[in-house]
Amino acid sequence: MQLIIKNLSKTYPNGVQALKDVNLTIDKGMFGLLGQNGAGKSSLMRTLATLQDVDQGKIFLGGADVIKNPEKIRRTLGYLPQEFGVYDTVSAEEMLDYIAQIKGLVNKSERKARVAYLLNRVNLYNVRKKRLKTYSGGMKQRFGIAQALIADPELIIVDEPTAGLDPEERNRFYNILSELGEDAIVILSTHIVEDVTSLCSDMAIIGSGRVLVHTQPAKIVNAVKGKIWTKEIDRKDLDMCKEKLPVIATHINQGRMRIHVFGNTAPDAAFEPGTANMEDAYFAVISGNADLRELSPVVPEGL
């Protein structure tokens, strides 16, 4: 199973070009889509989920044309949007049963077994009779995963899934997503670097609607090794440093500020070599200081 996105562009009626010639080839497993708010992540996710059309481009899932046959794709799609709404007055079991009927599970006994299996999988079976309004944010997110899995999907899309979750719920959510990636294409769209670093073996960074780099996380980090320099400064000097240097990140520790600068050599003798990580690589790419497009694979021809 493979998802191929080729030359995808989308401009909204207000003139905002959300997607600009997006090309990606995604295999089974966990794929991270990293970018700032407004970078185009949600626009791409909504397009893949067949919730909006495009101006140009093609999308194929396992050889099936997503744009020409959206109904076929929806039967094998699981989608957890950034804002996931539920009917608070019903129980998780009732709501999941209702969604299963919408997805075409007409046999009552099969539907009941499927609902029980999914609630067990996301660790909500013991609270299945409770109304959804009593659920914590993390429990609602886990319910969201359960509803996304109703049709045993080949493609699962989760958009900003861990925002607002406490560390325990976030870790539990990570584990669920990792398990799902063993059997399907799972696209994780987020602006949280740790989410992608912890979960994904393949990823892309998107900015201003364009794919800035697409490759393995380790290759992105390796591409900026030896090019990160750090220095402790007074806060009042930050603006001046930004005017003169390619500052990609700032960190405050015990009231002191440390800047991270990108470059082939240290700006001056006061800078120390920094240990490159995904956060540094991400900021270097989205700031325009690191051009890593050459790491991206070529999209297959003939589509």
Backbone as CSV, one residue per row, in Angstrom:
resi,resn,N_x,N_y,N_z,CA_x,CA_y,CA_z,C_x,C_y,C_z
1,MET,0.844,-1.200,0.000,0.000,0.000,0.000,0.881,1.252,0.000
2,GLN,0.553,2.184,-0.880,1.324,3.404,-1.011,0.397,4.570,-1.341
3,LEU,0.670,5.728,-0.734,-0.073,6.954,-1.026,0.838,7.865,-1.835
4,ILE,0.365,8.260,-3.017,1.157,9.129,-3.886,0.412,10.434,-4.111
5,ILE,1.070,11.536,-3.797,0.517,12.879,-3.965,1.393,13.600,-4.982
6,LYS,0.795,14.115,-6.031,1.595,14.709,-7.095,1.022,16.049,-7.540
7,ASN,1.883,17.079,-7.492,1.576,18.420,-8.011,0.273,18.981,-7.452
8,LEU,0.069,18.814,-6.148,-1.187,19.232,-5.509,-1.136,20.718,-5.141
9,SER,-2.145,21.477,-5.598,-2.236,22.905,-5.281,-3.672,23.258,-4.906
10,LYS,-3.797,24.208,-3.976,-5.114,24.646,-3.522,-5.057,26.111,-3.106
11,THR,-5.929,26.931,-3.708,-6.081,28.331,-3.319,-7.519,28.556,-2.878
12,TYR,-7.699,29.165,-1.706,-9.040,29.414,-1.180,-9.644,30.673,-1.809
13,PRO,-10.964,30.821,-1.723,-11.626,31.989,-2.331,-11.091,33.339,-1.856
14,ASN,-10.533,33.376,-0.635,-9.992,34.641,-0.123,-8.605,34.959,-0.676
15,GLY,-8.111,34.099,-1.575,-6.822,34.345,-2.212,-5.637,33.665,-1.560
16,VAL,-5.843,33.020,-0.415,-4.747,32.340,0.282,-4.420,31.031,-0.443
17,GLN,-3.164,30.887,-0.871,-2.724,29.654,-1.505,-2.200,28.722,-0.422
18,ALA,-3.021,27.752,-0.036,-2.707,26.878,1.090,-1.742,25.765,0.716
19,LEU,-1.813,25.285,-0.539,-0.942,24.214,-1.011,-0.327,24.627,-2.335
20,LYS,0.998,24.417,-2.463,1.711,24.860,-3.653,2.559,23.714,-4.215
21,ASP,2.033,23.016,-5.192,2.763,21.973,-5.893,3.352,20.946,-4.926
22,VAL,2.492,20.350,-4.107,2.915,19.373,-3.098,3.120,18.003,-3.743
23,ASN,4.289,17.412,-3.503,4.625,16.079,-4.000,5.129,15.223,-2.845
24,LEU,4.479,14.079,-2.617,4.892,13.165,-1.556,4.564,11.732,-1.956
25,THR,5.424,10.806,-1.564,5.140,9.378,-1.683,5.279,8.773,-0.296
26,ILE,4.192,8.174,0.198,4.142,7.721,1.590,3.820,6.233,1.633
27,ASP,4.671,5.467,2.310,4.482,4.029,2.456,3.787,3.701,3.780
28,LYS,3.456,2.434,3.954,2.823,1.978,5.194,3.740,2.261,6.382
29,GLY,3.146,2.679,7.486,3.894,3.024,8.682,3.546,4.426,9.143
30,MET,4.285,4.934,10.111,4.040,6.257,10.667,4.770,7.317,9.854
31,PHE,4.016,8.282,9.340,4.587,9.387,8.571,4.255,10.691,9.279
32,GLY,5.277,11.492,9.559,5.070,12.759,10.257,5.051,13.931,9.305
33,LEU,4.065,14.794,9.458,3.992,16.032,8.684,4.154,17.178,9.669
34,LEU,5.313,17.819,9.620,5.690,18.827,10.606,5.653,20.219,9.982
35,GLY,5.079,21.163,10.700,5.033,22.528,10.197,4.350,23.452,11.191
36,GLN,4.572,24.751,11.018,3.959,25.741,11.888,2.453,25.819,11.633
37,ASN,1.743,26.449,12.555,0.331,26.733,12.323,0.207,27.611,11.086
38,GLY,-0.673,27.225,10.177,-0.852,27.981,8.943,0.071,27.564,7.822
39,ALA,0.861,26.513,8.037,1.819,26.069,7.017,1.155,25.321,5.869
40,GLY,-0.070,24.834,6.092,-0.775,24.072,5.069,-1.061,22.634,5.465
41,LYS,-0.693,22.259,6.685,-0.882,20.874,7.131,-2.352,20.466,7.109
42,SER,-3.195,21.259,7.748,-4.617,20.908,7.827,-5.278,20.930,6.457
43,SER,-4.840,21.845,5.595,-5.383,21.884,4.225,-5.058,20.589,3.495
44,LEU,-3.836,20.101,3.656,-3.454,18.850,3.025,-4.223,17.681,3.618
45,MET,-4.386,17.667,4.947,-5.107,16.581,5.590,-6.576,16.553,5.153
46,ARG,-7.188,17.711,5.065,-8.585,17.780,4.634,-8.727,17.341,3.176
47,THR,-7.754,17.650,2.369,-7.780,17.212,0.969,-7.661,15.702,0.882
48,LEU,-6.725,15.116,1.635,-6.555,13.669,1.635,-7.795,12.956,2.180
49,ALA,-8.491,13.620,3.104,-9.700,13.042,3.685,-10.926,13.266,2.810
50,THR,-10.733,13.831,1.615,-11.786,14.107,0.623,-12.832,15.088,1.142
51,LEU,-12.416,15.999,2.005,-13.335,16.999,2.554,-13.284,18.309,1.781
52,GLN,-12.350,18.448,0.864,-12.287,19.633,0.015,-11.624,19.262,-1.306
53,ASP,-11.943,20.007,-2.344,-11.356,19.742,-3.651,-10.027,20.477,-3.793
54,VAL,-9.387,20.279,-4.939,-8.115,20.941,-5.208,-8.188,21.655,-6.558
55,ASP,-7.265,22.579,-6.771,-7.212,23.275,-8.050,-6.514,22.425,-9.105
56,GLN,-5.487,21.709,-8.682,-4.773,20.819,-9.591,-4.024,19.773,-8.790
57,GLY,-3.651,18.690,-9.465,-2.890,17.645,-8.809,-3.611,16.316,-8.785
58,LYS,-2.882,15.283,-8.349,-3.411,13.920,-8.300,-3.073,13.276,-6.959
59,ILE,-3.963,12.375,-6.515,-3.727,11.599,-5.302,-4.135,10.158,-5.585
60,PHE,-3.228,9.225,-5.303,-3.534,7.815,-5.485,-3.252,7.056,-4.192
61,LEU,-4.176,6.192,-3.798,-4.005,5.325,-2.636,-4.099,3.886,-3.126
62,GLY,-2.966,3.192,-3.114,-2.959,1.822,-3.604,-3.423,1.704,-5.037
63,GLY,-3.148,2.726,-5.847,-3.544,2.708,-7.247,-4.899,3.306,-7.529
64,ALA,-5.716,3.525,-6.482,-7.048,4.108,-6.662,-6.957,5.628,-6.672
65,ASP,-7.686,6.259,-7.572,-7.681,7.710,-7.720,-8.570,8.347,-6.656
66,VAL,-7.952,9.012,-5.687,-8.687,9.595,-4.558,-9.598,10.732,-5.016
67,ILE,-9.134,11.551,-5.952,-9.902,12.711,-6.386,-11.094,12.296,-7.239
68,LYS,-10.907,11.303,-8.106,-11.990,10.862,-8.983,-12.975,9.922,-8.293
69,ASN,-12.499,9.190,-7.281,-13.360,8.210,-6.601,-13.343,8.416,-5.089
70,PRO,-13.812,9.587,-4.614,-13.735,9.864,-3.172,-14.538,8.901,-2.308
71,GLU,-15.689,8.430,-2.803,-16.520,7.534,-2.003,-15.801,6.216,-1.731
72,LYS,-15.069,5.712,-2.722,-14.321,4.470,-2.546,-13.251,4.629,-1.482
73,ILE,-12.584,5.771,-1.495,-11.513,6.023,-0.539,-12.070,6.186,0.873
74,ARG,-13.206,6.846,0.993,-13.782,7.081,2.317,-14.078,5.791,3.067
75,ARG,-14.319,4.713,2.320,-14.614,3.431,2.967,-13.366,2.824,3.607
76,THR,-12.187,3.287,3.187,-10.947,2.742,3.756,-10.137,3.831,4.464
77,LEU,-10.838,4.880,4.909,-10.179,6.028,5.525,-10.589,6.195,6.984
78,GLY,-9.604,6.469,7.834,-9.876,6.861,9.207,-9.335,8.258,9.437
79,TYR,-10.160,9.147,9.989,-9.761,10.558,10.094,-10.085,11.089,11.479
80,LEU,-9.060,11.631,12.138,-9.240,12.314,13.419,-8.802,13.760,13.228
81,PRO,-9.766,14.676,13.000,-9.400,16.071,12.742,-8.922,16.778,13.997
82,GLN,-8.388,17.972,13.807,-7.878,18.768,14.922,-8.981,19.087,15.916
83,GLU,-10.141,19.450,15.405,-11.303,19.717,16.259,-12.279,18.559,16.092
84,PHE,-12.271,17.639,17.047,-13.131,16.460,16.954,-14.338,16.638,17.861
85,GLY,-15.514,16.782,17.279,-16.727,16.999,18.051,-17.469,15.706,18.334
86,VAL,-18.089,15.622,19.494,-18.893,14.453,19.864,-20.204,14.934,20.477
87,TYR,-21.197,14.034,20.491,-22.447,14.321,21.184,-22.255,13.993,22.656
88,ASP,-22.149,15.022,23.474,-21.765,14.834,24.873,-22.771,14.050,25.694
89,THR,-24.032,14.009,25.261,-25.076,13.409,26.102,-25.210,11.903,25.901
90,VAL,-24.484,11.332,24.954,-24.564,9.886,24.739,-23.301,9.222,25.250
91,SER,-23.357,7.917,25.417,-22.194,7.176,25.895,-21.248,6.886,24.737
92,ALA,-20.013,6.505,25.085,-19.026,6.159,24.063,-19.507,4.961,23.252
93,GLU,-20.097,4.006,23.915,-20.587,2.804,23.238,-21.696,3.145,22.243
94,GLU,-22.631,3.980,22.654,-23.734,4.380,21.771,-23.218,5.172,20.571
95,MET,-22.310,6.086,20.829,-21.801,6.924,19.759,-21.013,6.106,18.739
96,LEU,-20.193,5.186,19.233,-19.396,4.365,18.335,-20.282,3.422,17.518
97,ASP,-21.327,2.920,18.126,-22.275,2.067,17.404,-22.960,2.857,16.289
98,TYR,-23.316,4.095,16.581,-23.955,4.959,15.582,-23.006,5.220,14.406
99,ILE,-21.743,5.527,14.709,-20.760,5.775,13.659,-20.536,4.521,12.828
100,ALA,-20.545,3.359,13.484,-20.369,2.097,12.770,-21.503,1.870,11.767
101,GLN,-22.709,2.232,12.140,-23.832,2.096,11.209,-23.654,3.007,9.999
102,ILE,-23.195,4.230,10.247,-22.953,5.165,9.146,-21.893,4.619,8.203
103,LYS,-20.905,3.922,8.764,-19.804,3.371,7.959,-20.218,2.108,7.202
104,GLY,-21.458,1.649,7.432,-21.948,0.504,6.662,-21.946,-0.824,7.384
105,LEU,-21.681,-0.854,8.683,-21.732,-2.106,9.436,-23.181,-2.366,9.848
106,VAL,-23.898,-3.113,9.028,-25.342,-3.285,9.231,-25.672,-4.462,10.134
107,ASN,-24.791,-5.459,10.184,-25.041,-6.626,11.021,-24.846,-6.257,12.498
108,LYS,-25.897,-6.397,13.287,-25.866,-5.912,14.672,-24.823,-6.627,15.519
109,SER,-24.721,-7.954,15.407,-23.771,-8.704,16.234,-22.326,-8.384,15.834
110,GLU,-22.077,-8.256,14.524,-20.739,-7.892,14.065,-20.377,-6.476,14.512
111,ARG,-21.368,-5.607,14.455,-21.130,-4.218,14.864,-20.827,-4.149,16.359
112,LYS,-21.558,-4.901,17.143,-21.345,-4.917,18.591,-19.944,-5.423,18.917
113,ALA,-19.511,-6.468,18.216,-18.182,-7.033,18.454,-17.098,-6.036,18.046
114,ARG,-17.313,-5.329,16.935,-16.344,-4.351,16.465,-16.217,-3.194,17.451
115,VAL,-17.336,-2.713,17.957,-17.336,-1.610,18.921,-16.599,-2.020,20.192
116,ALA,-16.886,-3.234,20.685,-16.229,-3.717,21.906,-14.720,-3.855,21.695
117,TYR,-14.328,-4.381,20.537,-12.904,-4.559,20.232,-12.173,-3.217,20.230
118,LEU,-12.765,-2.210,19.576,-12.100,-0.912,19.467,-12.031,-0.196,20.810
119,LEU,-13.082,-0.275,21.599,-13.067,0.360,22.914,-12.029,-0.299,23.821
120,ASN,-11.861,-1.611,23.654,-10.804,-2.303,24.389,-9.434,-1.830,23.921
121,ARG,-9.285,-1.665,22.624,-7.978,-1.308,22.053,-7.508,0.056,22.530
122,VAL,-8.440,0.985,22.720,-8.056,2.326,23.170,-8.255,2.495,24.683
123,ASN,-8.456,1.380,25.374,-8.546,1.364,26.833,-9.714,2.204,27.368
124,LEU,-10.864,2.073,26.701,-12.068,2.789,27.147,-13.230,1.832,27.441
125,TYR,-12.992,0.539,27.359,-14.113,-0.403,27.501,-14.768,-0.316,28.872
126,ASN,-13.967,-0.123,29.913,-14.532,-0.082,31.270,-15.371,1.164,31.532
127,VAL,-15.226,2.184,30.669,-16.015,3.415,30.831,-16.919,3.627,29.609
128,ARG,-17.248,2.538,28.919,-18.024,2.628,27.681,-19.442,3.137,27.895
129,LYS,-19.991,2.958,29.116,-21.369,3.366,29.397,-21.449,4.833,29.842
130,LYS,-20.310,5.444,30.106,-20.319,6.829,30.586,-20.528,7.799,29.422
131,ARG,-21.189,8.905,29.730,-21.425,9.913,28.703,-20.109,10.575,28.306
132,LEU,-20.026,10.927,27.050,-18.783,11.496,26.530,-18.430,12.825,27.185
133,LYS,-19.426,13.529,27.704,-19.134,14.808,28.355,-18.336,14.633,29.638
134,THR,-18.312,13.409,30.178,-17.551,13.157,31.410,-16.103,12.771,31.111
135,TYR,-15.755,12.600,29.841,-14.416,12.168,29.464,-13.422,13.332,29.541
136,SER,-12.190,12.987,29.906,-11.109,13.962,29.863,-10.705,14.200,28.408
137,GLY,-9.839,15.197,28.190,-9.377,15.476,26.836,-8.678,14.283,26.210
138,GLY,-7.859,13.604,26.993,-7.148,12.441,26.480,-8.085,11.295,26.150
139,MET,-9.104,11.099,26.976,-10.076,10.040,26.713,-10.866,10.332,25.441
140,LYS,-11.198,11.597,25.219,-11.909,11.951,23.991,-11.028,11.728,22.764
141,GLN,-9.734,12.005,22.886,-8.828,11.752,21.783,-8.733,10.262,21.488
142,ARG,-8.703,9.438,22.532,-8.663,7.991,22.327,-9.970,7.498,21.704
143,PHE,-11.082,8.107,22.111,-12.350,7.773,21.456,-12.297,8.173,19.977
144,GLY,-11.666,9.309,19.701,-11.519,9.748,18.324,-10.763,8.735,17.486
145,ILE,-9.721,8.127,18.056,-8.994,7.080,17.350,-9.902,5.875,17.113
146,ALA,-10.696,5.510,18.106,-11.603,4.371,17.949,-12.568,4.584,16.792
147,GLN,-13.150,5.793,16.699,-14.095,6.043,15.606,-13.385,6.060,14.254
148,ALA,-12.111,6.475,14.253,-11.362,6.502,13.004,-11.036,5.097,12.509
149,LEU,-11.067,4.101,13.415,-10.703,2.736,13.064,-11.893,1.833,12.759
150,ILE,-13.086,2.384,12.804,-14.299,1.584,12.637,-14.241,0.713,11.381
151,ALA,-13.835,1.283,10.260,-13.882,0.570,8.980,-12.579,-0.164,8.666
152,ASP,-11.724,-0.392,9.676,-10.438,-1.061,9.476,-9.674,-0.391,8.340
153,PRO,-9.356,0.897,8.484,-8.841,1.701,7.365,-7.426,1.359,6.922
154,GLU,-7.158,1.638,5.638,-5.819,1.492,5.089,-5.027,2.785,5.236
155,LEU,-5.749,3.903,5.365,-5.139,5.221,5.547,-5.763,5.885,6.764
156,ILE,-4.921,6.288,7.715,-5.381,6.945,8.942,-4.718,8.309,9.028
157,ILE,-5.531,9.352,9.206,-5.025,10.722,9.275,-5.368,11.300,10.641
158,VAL,-4.353,11.774,11.356,-4.581,12.417,12.647,-3.955,13.801,12.609
159,ASP,-4.744,14.816,12.913,-4.331,16.214,12.762,-4.185,16.859,14.144
160,GLU,-2.946,17.188,14.529,-2.642,17.806,15.830,-3.286,17.008,16.977
161,PRO,-2.970,15.713,17.116,-3.701,14.866,18.066,-3.340,15.034,19.527
162,THR,-2.132,15.527,19.852,-1.708,15.548,21.255,-1.790,16.930,21.888
163,ALA,-2.307,17.913,21.164,-2.413,19.265,21.729,-3.320,19.245,22.957
164,GLY,-2.809,19.748,24.070,-3.606,19.837,25.285,-3.606,18.591,26.149
165,LEU,-2.900,17.544,25.756,-2.877,16.327,26.553,-1.767,16.378,27.596
166,ASP,-2.023,15.779,28.760,-0.973,15.712,29.764,0.023,14.622,29.362
167,PRO,1.220,14.580,29.979,2.260,13.636,29.553,1.822,12.180,29.549
168,GLU,1.024,11.762,30.527,0.585,10.364,30.574,-0.327,10.038,29.405
169,GLU,-1.313,10.910,29.144,-2.229,10.682,28.031,-1.483,10.753,26.699
170,ARG,-0.524,11.648,26.619,0.238,11.798,25.382,1.034,10.530,25.089
171,ASN,1.631,9.950,26.120,2.397,8.722,25.947,1.485,7.574,25.543
172,ARG,0.305,7.497,26.146,-0.652,6.451,25.789,-1.086,6.595,24.337
173,PHE,-1.266,7.832,23.911,-1.673,8.104,22.541,-0.560,7.694,21.565
174,TYR,0.692,7.983,21.940,1.834,7.565,21.127,1.798,6.049,20.885
175,ASN,1.564,5.301,21.949,1.582,3.844,21.847,0.507,3.335,20.900
176,ILE,-0.675,3.937,20.965,-1.767,3.530,20.076,-1.394,3.804,18.623
177,LEU,-0.864,5.000,18.360,-0.502,5.356,16.997,0.594,4.439,16.458
178,SER,1.563,4.093,17.281,2.650,3.210,16.853,2.116,1.845,16.447
179,GLU,1.159,1.328,17.197,0.552,0.044,16.862,-0.198,0.119,15.536
180,LEU,-0.893,1.225,15.312,-1.661,1.385,14.070,-0.748,1.411,12.854
181,GLY,0.449,1.980,13.020,1.381,2.098,11.909,1.930,0.771,11.423
182,GLU,1.689,-0.307,12.163,2.158,-1.617,11.738,1.304,-2.187,10.608
183,ASP,0.064,-1.708,10.493,-0.871,-2.305,9.532,-1.426,-1.330,8.505
184,ALA,-1.126,-0.038,8.639,-1.740,0.955,7.755,-0.790,2.130,7.552
185,ILE,-1.158,2.998,6.620,-0.470,4.287,6.478,-1.074,5.227,7.510
186,VAL,-0.260,5.733,8.412,-0.723,6.665,9.437,-0.001,7.994,9.244
187,ILE,-0.756,9.044,8.934,-0.167,10.376,8.759,-0.446,11.203,10.007
188,LEU,0.608,11.623,10.654,0.524,12.434,11.861,0.894,13.868,11.507
189,SER,-0.082,14.755,11.537,0.148,16.167,11.227,0.257,16.948,12.529
190,THR,1.366,17.665,12.713,1.586,18.348,13.985,2.587,19.484,13.833
191,HIS,2.626,20.368,14.821,3.688,21.370,14.892,4.623,21.055,16.055
192,ILE,4.412,19.911,16.720,5.218,19.512,17.871,6.324,18.570,17.409
193,VAL,7.560,19.054,17.473,8.706,18.305,16.962,8.826,16.950,17.640
194,GLU,8.595,16.905,18.939,8.757,15.659,19.694,7.828,14.564,19.187
195,ASP,6.622,14.941,18.760,5.672,13.946,18.263,6.258,13.174,17.087
196,VAL,6.836,13.898,16.140,7.398,13.272,14.949,8.655,12.490,15.289
197,THR,9.530,13.078,16.099,10.789,12.421,16.457,10.541,11.106,17.180
198,SER,9.520,11.075,18.046,9.252,9.893,18.851,8.592,8.766,18.064
199,LEU,7.833,9.107,17.036,6.960,8.124,16.410,7.321,7.715,14.995
200,CYS,7.874,8.621,14.214,7.872,8.447,12.761,9.222,8.024,12.192
201,SER,9.178,7.091,11.239,10.376,6.670,10.521,10.539,7.432,9.216
202,ASP,9.503,8.169,8.827,9.533,8.980,7.614,8.777,10.266,7.905
203,MET,9.184,11.374,7.277,8.551,12.645,7.618,8.753,13.679,6.522
204,ALA,7.990,14.746,6.609,8.176,15.909,5.748,7.973,17.155,6.580
205,ILE,8.688,18.209,6.222,8.475,19.528,6.817,7.811,20.388,5.755
206,ILE,6.712,21.029,6.124,5.959,21.853,5.190,5.944,23.292,5.683
207,GLY,6.052,24.238,4.768,6.031,25.653,5.121,5.454,26.468,3.981
208,SER,4.542,27.371,4.298,3.878,28.211,3.296,3.286,27.385,2.166
209,GLY,2.754,26.216,2.524,2.078,25.374,1.546,2.980,24.500,0.711
210,ARG,4.305,24.566,0.923,5.252,23.787,0.129,5.953,22.734,0.988
211,VAL,6.320,21.629,0.366,7.142,20.623,1.037,8.590,21.101,0.994
212,LEU,9.159,21.374,2.159,10.524,21.894,2.252,11.569,20.781,2.279
213,VAL,11.186,19.630,2.818,12.062,18.463,2.811,11.214,17.241,3.141
214,HIS,11.547,16.101,2.551,10.872,14.832,2.813,11.918,13.736,2.858
215,THR,12.133,13.174,4.044,13.088,12.077,4.198,12.959,11.506,5.607
216,GLN,13.876,10.658,6.001,13.881,10.095,7.342,14.344,11.152,8.354
217,PRO,13.770,11.157,9.565,14.178,12.144,10.575,15.681,12.182,10.816
218,ALA,16.317,11.019,10.880,17.760,10.985,11.159,18.560,11.685,10.063
219,LYS,18.104,11.581,8.814,18.826,12.221,7.713,18.700,13.740,7.787
220,ILE,17.551,14.223,8.256,17.368,15.666,8.406,18.308,16.206,9.483
221,VAL,18.398,15.488,10.597,19.298,15.915,11.679,20.753,15.851,11.215
222,ASN,21.120,14.780,10.520,22.503,14.634,10.052,22.899,15.763,9.101
223,ALA,21.921,16.268,8.339,22.215,17.313,7.352,22.617,18.636,7.993
224,VAL,22.260,18.832,9.278,22.613,20.094,9.941,23.698,19.915,10.998
225,LYS,24.202,18.698,11.149,25.280,18.474,12.118,26.509,19.295,11.735
226,GLY,27.136,19.887,12.739,28.307,20.714,12.505,27.983,22.110,12.015
227,LYS,26.686,22.437,11.947,26.272,23.748,11.456,25.437,24.521,12.476
228,ILE,25.380,24.007,13.710,24.641,24.670,14.785,25.637,25.242,15.783
229,TRP,25.505,26.537,16.073,26.421,27.240,16.984,25.606,27.959,18.042
230,THR,26.083,27.906,19.287,25.327,28.490,20.381,26.172,29.496,21.162
231,LYS,25.455,30.452,21.771,26.138,31.486,22.558,25.147,32.059,23.557
232,GLU,25.617,32.336,24.753,24.781,32.958,25.775,24.851,34.474,25.630
233,ILE,23.691,35.109,25.636,23.645,36.567,25.454,22.707,37.184,26.480
234,ASP,22.764,38.504,26.612,21.764,39.238,27.385,20.499,39.371,26.544
235,ARG,19.361,39.309,27.171,18.092,39.374,26.436,17.995,40.648,25.609
236,LYS,18.543,41.724,26.145,18.425,43.013,25.452,19.179,43.021,24.124
237,ASP,20.066,42.040,23.941,20.859,41.995,22.711,20.243,41.093,21.639
238,LEU,19.076,40.490,21.934,18.507,39.518,21.008,18.172,40.135,19.651
239,ASP,17.489,41.267,19.645,17.107,41.888,18.371,18.328,42.216,17.523
240,MET,19.376,42.694,18.160,20.590,43.025,17.432,21.216,41.763,16.821
241,CYS,21.198,40.665,17.586,21.745,39.408,17.082,20.944,38.897,15.889
242,LYS,19.625,39.038,15.973,18.772,38.573,14.876,18.996,39.386,13.607
243,GLU,19.347,40.643,13.777,19.619,41.482,12.604,20.913,41.080,11.908
244,LYS,21.891,40.621,12.690,23.216,40.347,12.139,23.463,38.877,11.829
245,LEU,22.730,37.969,12.512,23.041,36.543,12.429,21.806,35.718,12.073
246,PRO,21.980,34.533,11.467,20.859,33.622,11.178,20.436,32.843,12.431
247,VAL,19.793,33.551,13.356,19.337,32.931,14.606,18.121,32.062,14.300
248,ILE,18.190,30.777,14.632,17.085,29.874,14.345,16.272,29.516,15.586
249,ALA,16.856,29.696,16.790,16.131,29.355,18.012,16.751,30.076,19.194
250,THR,15.942,30.246,20.246,16.420,30.833,21.500,15.932,29.981,22.665
251,HIS,16.740,29.870,23.688,16.380,29.115,24.889,16.779,29.920,26.116
252,ILE,15.913,29.920,27.118,16.197,30.631,28.361,16.424,29.623,29.476
253,ASN,17.523,29.758,30.181,17.860,28.880,31.294,18.340,29.726,32.464
254,GLN,17.573,29.666,33.559,17.910,30.411,34.770,18.110,31.904,34.470
255,GLY,17.226,32.422,33.662,17.237,33.849,33.379,18.202,34.298,32.309
256,ARG,19.024,33.390,31.811,19.973,33.717,30.758,19.480,33.160,29.427
257,MET,19.748,33.872,28.360,19.293,33.457,27.036,20.453,32.888,26.221
258,ARG,20.167,31.763,25.578,21.148,31.156,24.684,20.547,31.089,23.289
259,ILE,21.282,31.610,22.311,20.801,31.599,20.936,21.449,30.457,20.160
260,HIS,20.689,29.920,19.197,21.200,28.913,18.283,21.278,29.546,16.905
261,VAL,22.450,29.472,16.288,22.697,30.090,14.988,23.089,29.008,13.988
262,PHE,22.622,29.147,12.751,22.936,28.171,11.709,24.006,28.719,10.776
263,GLY,25.031,27.895,10.487,26.075,28.326,9.566,27.168,27.287,9.437
264,ASN,27.927,27.359,8.374,29.019,26.410,8.153,30.170,26.616,9.129
265,THR,30.323,27.858,9.599,31.384,28.170,10.557,30.809,29.022,11.682
266,ALA,31.515,29.071,12.800,31.074,29.880,13.930,31.164,31.364,13.574
267,PRO,30.139,32.150,13.949,30.182,33.589,13.652,31.377,34.293,14.275
268,ASP,31.765,33.853,15.487,32.965,34.396,16.126,33.430,33.422,17.193
269,ALA,34.523,33.742,17.851,35.149,32.813,18.795,34.315,32.573,20.049
270,ALA,33.327,33.409,20.302,32.502,33.252,21.500,31.444,32.156,21.340
271,PHE,31.211,31.716,20.125,30.211,30.676,19.883,30.794,29.286,20.094
272,GLU,29.963,28.392,20.613,30.336,27.004,20.838,29.565,26.107,19.880
273,PRO,30.146,24.965,19.489,29.404,24.021,18.645,28.180,23.488,19.395
274,GLY,27.040,23.463,18.729,25.829,22.932,19.333,25.605,21.496,18.898
275,THR,24.906,20.737,19.747,24.539,19.359,19.391,23.251,19.398,18.589
276,ALA,23.333,19.100,17.313,22.168,19.198,16.436,21.096,18.191,16.839
277,ASN,19.864,18.636,16.849,18.728,17.756,17.080,17.621,18.129,16.101
278,MET,16.492,17.428,16.173,15.414,17.680,15.224,14.837,19.087,15.373
279,GLU,14.815,19.607,16.590,14.291,20.955,16.784,15.148,21.981,16.047
280,ASP,16.459,21.852,16.171,17.359,22.757,15.447,17.179,22.608,13.935
281,ALA,17.102,21.358,13.469,16.945,21.112,12.039,15.638,21.696,11.531
282,TYR,14.571,21.513,12.297,13.260,22.032,11.918,13.281,23.558,11.789
283,PHE,13.835,24.222,12.798,13.885,25.684,12.768,14.799,26.190,11.654
284,ALA,15.871,25.464,11.394,16.777,25.864,10.314,16.082,25.768,8.959
285,VAL,15.237,24.761,8.791,14.527,24.572,7.519,13.422,25.599,7.344
286,ILE,12.560,25.766,8.361,11.418,26.667,8.181,11.846,28.132,8.147
287,SER,13.031,28.441,8.698,13.525,29.815,8.645,14.140,30.142,7.286
288,GLY,14.341,29.107,6.472,14.939,29.307,5.160,16.453,29.267,5.155
289,ASN,17.060,29.018,6.316,18.515,28.992,6.385,19.108,27.681,5.880
290,ALA,18.365,26.584,6.010,18.840,25.280,5.545,17.946,24.789,4.412
291,ASP,18.498,24.641,3.231,17.768,24.114,2.084,18.109,22.632,1.948
292,LEU,17.160,21.763,2.345,17.399,20.320,2.347,16.546,19.598,1.316
293,ARG,16.062,20.320,0.314,15.174,19.713,-0.677,15.837,18.574,-1.437
294,GLU,17.151,18.601,-1.552,17.850,17.555,-2.291,17.736,16.193,-1.608
295,LEU,17.333,16.171,-0.316,17.157,14.912,0.393,15.858,14.217,0.017
296,SER,14.919,14.966,-0.569,13.588,14.435,-0.864,13.621,13.485,-2.058
297,PRO,12.853,12.393,-1.995,12.797,11.457,-3.121,12.008,12.039,-4.287
298,VAL,12.224,11.502,-5.470,11.509,11.927,-6.669,10.178,11.184,-6.749
299,VAL,9.080,11.912,-7.006,7.773,11.284,-7.142,7.730,10.507,-8.439
300,PRO,7.172,9.270,-8.436,7.132,8.448,-9.649,6.468,9.163,-10.818
301,GLU,6.987,8.936,-12.027,6.406,9.505,-13.231,5.242,8.640,-13.724
302,GLY,4.532,9.183,-14.681,3.497,8.404,-15.359,2.179,8.313,-14.648
303,LEU,1.923,9.185,-13.680,0.654,9.140,-12.953,-0.338,10.094,-13.573
